[in-house]
Amino acid sequence: MNVLAINVGNSRTAAGWFSKGRIRRSARSETASPVILEAVANDEMPDGIVIGSVAPRWNKTWARLVKKVFPKVRVLWMDHRLDFGIGVDLKRPDQTGHDRFADAVAAAELCGVPCIACDFGTATTFNLVLPKRGFAGGVIAPGYGMWFDALASAAQLPKLKPGGIKLKTGRNTEEAMRLSARWGYRGMVTEILWQLGKACGKKDPCICATGGYAKSVLADAGLKIPVYPDLTLHGLARIYELNSR
């Protein structure tokens, strides 16, 4: 089965072509354009399309684009009531982001359980999957870029783009801000992983990561965690397969 998976995010949209158990090609765009769909389809026709979105304001636009490019293909919109192939132990699943469900499903399949799927995007999410409970929630934290945005909201502090720095002390304002992000964000990530790891009991969880900041953050923190750039798209495509039987 060939599945076109679309993940509509806050900052950009990702699309991927899922075939024979994995994402074969993917593309990302900051604007709603049919180009991204045509790029991943590569002149092939999908058997189905699945769309997950954490940005409802873009849903109608993407619905129109998909119908225009693939008018006869079934479209499945993510919903918390779908079959995920794993249990869901959440108080308000209807308030949980579609990307978090997809990350949990993909991590459970690719890594086994217990596992923690870390998504370093606009926000940083840590999604915990346990053997008996399934997707058991996790943690939502500020994204790496948000650290700099928060500092810039204070008077007289500049707005900086995310970037690393390797110094022992910040000797000017920019250096001091960058060190706070480097050490503070690293400390936040390692502490959250440690705390969630305790919820797994005696068995250490498998940890995987995705998202635009994943590689740089993990390298800076010295954490040897595998990064799957298309983890969310993989999860969305698997959810489509589970709900097309």
C-alpha positions in Angstrom: 0.0 0.0 0.0 1.3 3.5 -0.9 0.2 6.1 1.6 0.7 9.9 1.3 1.2 11.2 4.9 0.8 14.9 5.6 1.7 16.5 9.0 0.5 20.1 9.2 2.6 21.8 11.9 2.7 25.3 13.4 5.8 26.4 11.5 5.7 24.1 8.4 4.1 21.2 6.8 5.8 17.8 6.1 4.6 15.2 3.6 6.0 11.7 3.0 5.5 8.8 0.7 5.1 5.6 2.7 5.6 2.3 0.9 6.6 -1.2 2.0 6.9 -0.3 5.6 8.9 2.9 5.5 8.9 6.5 4.3 10.6 6.5 0.9 10.8 10.2 0.3 9.6 13.3 2.1 9.5 17.1 1.7 8.7 20.1 3.8 7.3 23.5 3.1 6.5 26.7 5.1 3.6 27.5 2.8 0.5 25.6 1.6 1.4 24.6 -2.0 0.6 21.6 -4.2 4.4 21.5 -5.0 5.1 19.5 -1.8 2.5 16.9 -2.7 3.7 16.5 -6.2 7.3 16.2 -5.0 6.7 13.3 -2.7 4.2 11.6 -5.1 6.8 11.7 -7.9 4.1 11.0 -10.5 2.7 8.0 -8.6 -0.9 7.8 -7.3 -1.3 7.0 -3.6 -3.7 4.3 -2.4 -4.7 6.6 0.5 -3.9 9.9 2.2 -3.7 10.7 5.9 -3.6 14.2 7.4 -2.6 15.1 10.9 -2.7 18.7 12.0 -1.9 20.8 15.0 -2.7 24.0 13.1 -6.5 23.9 12.4 -6.4 27.3 10.7 -4.7 25.5 7.7 -7.0 22.5 7.5 -9.4 23.8 4.9 -6.5 25.0 2.7 -4.8 21.6 2.8 -8.1 19.8 2.3 -8.7 21.8 -0.9 -5.1 21.2 -2.1 -5.3 17.5 -1.6 -8.7 17.2 -3.3 -7.3 19.2 -6.3 -4.2 17.1 -6.7 -5.7 13.7 -5.9 -9.5 14.1 -6.4 -10.4 10.4 -6.2 -8.1 9.2 -3.3 -9.5 8.5 0.1 -8.4 11.0 2.8 -8.3 10.0 6.4 -8.1 12.9 8.9 -6.4 12.1 12.2 -8.8 11.7 15.2 -8.2 10.4 18.7 -10.9 7.7 18.2 -8.9 5.9 15.5 -7.2 2.5 16.0 -3.6 3.2 16.8 -2.5 -0.4 17.3 -1.4 0.5 20.9 -3.4 1.4 24.0 -4.2 5.0 24.9 -4.1 5.9 28.5 -4.8 9.6 28.5 -7.3 11.8 30.5 -8.1 14.0 27.5 -7.1 12.3 24.2 -9.2 14.8 22.3 -6.8 17.5 23.5 -3.7 15.6 22.5 -1.8 16.7 19.3 -2.0 14.5 16.3 1.8 14.5 16.0 2.1 13.1 19.5 -0.1 10.1 18.6 1.9 9.5 15.4 5.2 9.8 17.2 4.1 7.2 19.8 2.8 4.8 17.2 6.0 5.0 15.1 8.3 4.7 18.1 6.5 1.7 19.5 6.8 0.0 16.1 10.4 0.9 15.3 11.9 0.7 18.8 9.6 -1.5 20.9 8.2 -0.7 24.3 8.7 0.8 26.7 9.9 3.8 24.7 10.1 7.6 24.7 9.6 9.5 21.4 11.2 13.0 21.6 10.0 15.6 19.1 12.2 18.7 18.9 10.0 21.0 16.9 8.4 24.4 17.6 7.5 22.8 21.0 9.4 19.9 22.5 7.4 16.9 23.3 8.3 13.6 25.1 5.8 10.8 24.4 5.9 7.7 26.6 4.6 4.3 25.5 4.4 1.5 28.1 3.8 -2.2 27.5 0.5 -2.5 29.2 -0.9 1.0 29.1 0.2 2.0 25.6 0.5 5.7 25.0 0.6 7.1 28.5 1.2 10.7 27.9 4.5 12.5 28.6 5.8 16.0 28.8 5.3 19.2 26.6 8.1 21.7 27.0 9.2 24.9 25.2 11.1 24.3 21.9 14.7 25.3 21.6 13.7 28.4 19.5 11.2 29.4 22.2 14.1 29.8 24.6 15.5 32.7 22.6 12.0 34.2 21.9 11.3 34.2 25.7 14.6 36.0 26.4 13.9 38.5 23.6 10.6 39.5 25.2 12.5 41.1 28.1 13.5 44.7 27.8 16.9 45.4 26.1 17.7 41.8 25.2 18.2 41.1 21.5 16.3 38.6 19.4 18.7 35.8 18.5 18.4 32.9 16.1 19.0 29.5 17.8 22.7 28.6 17.7 25.3 26.9 19.9 28.2 28.4 21.7 31.1 26.7 23.6 32.4 29.0 26.3 32.8 28.7 30.1 31.2 32.1 30.7 29.2 34.7 28.7 31.2 37.9 28.5 28.6 39.9 26.6 24.8 39.8 26.4 24.7 37.5 23.3 27.1 35.0 24.8 25.3 35.0 28.1 22.0 34.3 26.4 23.4 31.5 24.2 25.0 29.8 27.2 21.7 29.9 29.1 20.0 28.2 26.2 22.8 25.7 25.8 23.0 24.6 29.4 19.5 25.2 30.4 17.8 23.4 27.5 20.3 20.5 27.8 19.5 20.2 31.5 15.8 20.3 30.9 16.0 17.5 28.3 18.2 15.2 30.4 16.0 15.7 33.5 12.8 15.0 31.7 14.2 11.8 30.1 15.4 10.7 33.5 12.0 11.3 35.2 10.1 9.6 32.4 12.5 6.7 32.5 11.5 6.0 36.1 7.9 5.5 34.9 9.1 2.5 32.9 10.0 0.5 36.0 13.0 -1.9 35.9 13.3 -2.0 32.1 15.1 0.9 30.5 13.1 2.6 27.7 14.2 2.8 24.1 14.5 6.5 23.2 14.3 8.0 19.8 14.0 11.5 18.4 12.7 13.6 15.6 12.2 17.3 14.7 14.2 20.1 13.3 16.3 20.7 16.4 16.9 17.0 17.2 20.4 16.5 15.9 21.9 19.7 17.2 20.3 19.4 20.6 21.3 15.8 21.2 24.8 16.3 20.0 25.2 19.3 22.3 23.8 17.2 25.2 26.1 14.3 24.4 23.1 12.0 24.1 23.5 9.1 21.7 19.8 8.8 20.7 18.8 7.7 17.2 17.1 10.4 15.1 14.3 9.5 12.7 13.6 12.7 10.6 10.3 11.2 9.3 9.1 9.6 12.5 5.8 11.5 12.6 5.1 10.8 9.0 5.8 7.1 9.5 3.3 7.0 12.4 0.6 8.8 10.4 1.0 6.3 7.6 0.8 3.3 9.9 -2.4 4.8 11.5 -3.9 4.9 8.0 -3.0 1.3 7.4 -4.5 0.3 10.7 -7.8 2.0 9.9 -8.1 0.9 6.3 -8.6 -2.8 6.9 
